[in-house]
Amino acid sequence: MTPPLVRHRLVVLLAATALLVAGAALAVHRAAGRAAERDRTHAGQPAVTKGEVRLGDGRRRLIFRNLVWGPQRDHLATVPLAAPGARRTAAPRDCLRFHAAAGTGICLRATGGVVPGHEAVVLDSRLRPVRRFPVPGIPTRARVSPSGRLVAWTVFVSGDSYAGGAFSTRTAIYDTRTRTLHDSLEDFTVLIDGHRHQAVDHNFWGVTFAADDTTFYATLGTQGRTYLVRGNLVRRTLTAVHENVECPSLSPDGTRIAFKKRIRPKGADAPWRLYVLDLRSGRETRLAERASVDDQALWLDGGSLLYALPGDFGADLWEVPANGRGHPRKVVASAVSPAVIGP
């Protein structure tokens, strides 16, 4: 006959075992539910494989911030430009904004720590950090010059949307050859209609570089207006050349600027449309994309543009002809902040 104390301990042990088994079964059930939910969430998204990504391997490719849900979300990924829907290869390099050219990359990313922040990281051709710069706000634009020598970035110092009232930006340019940092375009001399223009509300964003590594273009916002300004790094000047231009992107031949044009008042829904400006004649061409585009478009070649629009998992990349004809088409799902690399 089992003593009462032993029987009591046995009952307690059996009860505890039953609780552990029930808890394990519940955990397995919940894990299975989460896995099924992930499968439903990821259904239809592009396939992603971990691997090495380089900025110069002799092939023409597209690199971008991957937005497919999973462990590689927000990492840099690449696909062949000729097959943008193919399985993408993702590197262990996370970026919020990215651009690259001629073996140089610029990655704007969040930093951890007790006080979270952001930084601009200059990358080499194997995506290894070369220089790091703390930035005073939320990343929004990034560009590398065609030669790979100059890099630029813009961050929001306050506010989180161009459409949301007042905001402040900080735009910097770094010369990788001389290691010179122009930490704010607000230090440059601004000329509007041939006269020096000074105002406390100067904001600059969206740099795009010419091939000479001296000339660049950007947006100036001041007193409720936006201007396309032509910059000169040697003279440290910014000259207004056209009004109502935001997020410019210079064509490969240096003759045209793709930009977003405000067509509705601030605060209105869908306020921007994509246009192309001929720098010689000043003629504007409205493109076939009818959606509002809040992005700095990228020239795929001399005849078409790539840009981001909101998508099911954050954003998708779309292409449209640069001559105002044709129709837009989605080319890369779950992606943003692209760069074209290769010959």
C-alpha positions, 0 to 999 in steps of 0.5 A: 500500500502506497503511503499517503505522502507518496500518493500526494507527491505522485498526484502533484507530479502527474498534474504538473506533467499534464500542465506541461504537456498541455502548455507544449501542445498550446505552444505548438498550436500557436506556432503552427498558426503563426507559420500558417499566417506567415505563409498566407502573408508571404503568398505571391511575394517574390522568392528571396535567397541569402547570398553575396551582392556586389556593386560591380560583377560585369552584369547589368543588374538592379539593386534595391531595398527588399520589402518581402516579409521575412528575415531579409526584409529591409536588406539590399537585394539584387535581380538581373535587370533583364529579369526583374521578377526572378528570385532575388539574392539578398545581402546581410546589409540593411538600408532604409535608403540606398543608391550606388554607381561605379562601385560606390554605394550609399546606405542610410540606415537606422542605428540601435543603442540606448538612443536610436538614431540614423547614419549614412554609410559609404560602401565599397563594391562588396557592400563593406562600410568605408565611412560612417556619418551620423545624420540628424534625422529620418533618411529620405533621399540618397544618390551617388554620382556617375563616377562613384566619387560623390555621394549625397543624402537628405534627411528629415530633421523634423516632420515625416512627410512632404505633404504634412505641413512644415518640415525641415531637411538637411542635405549633405555631399561627401567627396570620397576622393578628397574626403571633403564633407559638405555637411549642409547645402544651407551653407552655399550661396543661393541665387534666384533671378540673378540675385542672392537670396537669403531666408531662414526657411531654406530647405534642400533635398533630392540631389542628382549629379552631373558627370563632371563631379562638380555640377549637381541639381537639387530642390530648394524649398523657400517661402512656399515655393520649390525651385530646381537649383543647379549647384557648383561644388567648387564655387559653392553656389546654388542657382535657381533654374526652374520653379515647381520642381521636386526630387530631380533626377538627371538623365544619363546624357545630362539634358533632361531632368525627371521630377515630381511636380506639385499639381495640388495645394499642400495638404491635398491628396495625390499632390504630385505628378511625374514630369520631365524637363528639357534643360535647354528649352525649359519645356515640360513633358507630363508622363503617363503615370497618373498616380501621385509619385512621392519618390526621386525617379531613377533613369533606367536608360535614356528612355524610361524611368523607375520609381516607387508607388505604395504596394501591398507590402510597402512599395513596388517599383514601376517603369514608365516611358520618359517621353510622355507616351506609353503606359506605366507597368509594375516591374519589381514587387516589394521593393524600393530605393533602386540603383542600376549597376553594370555596363 
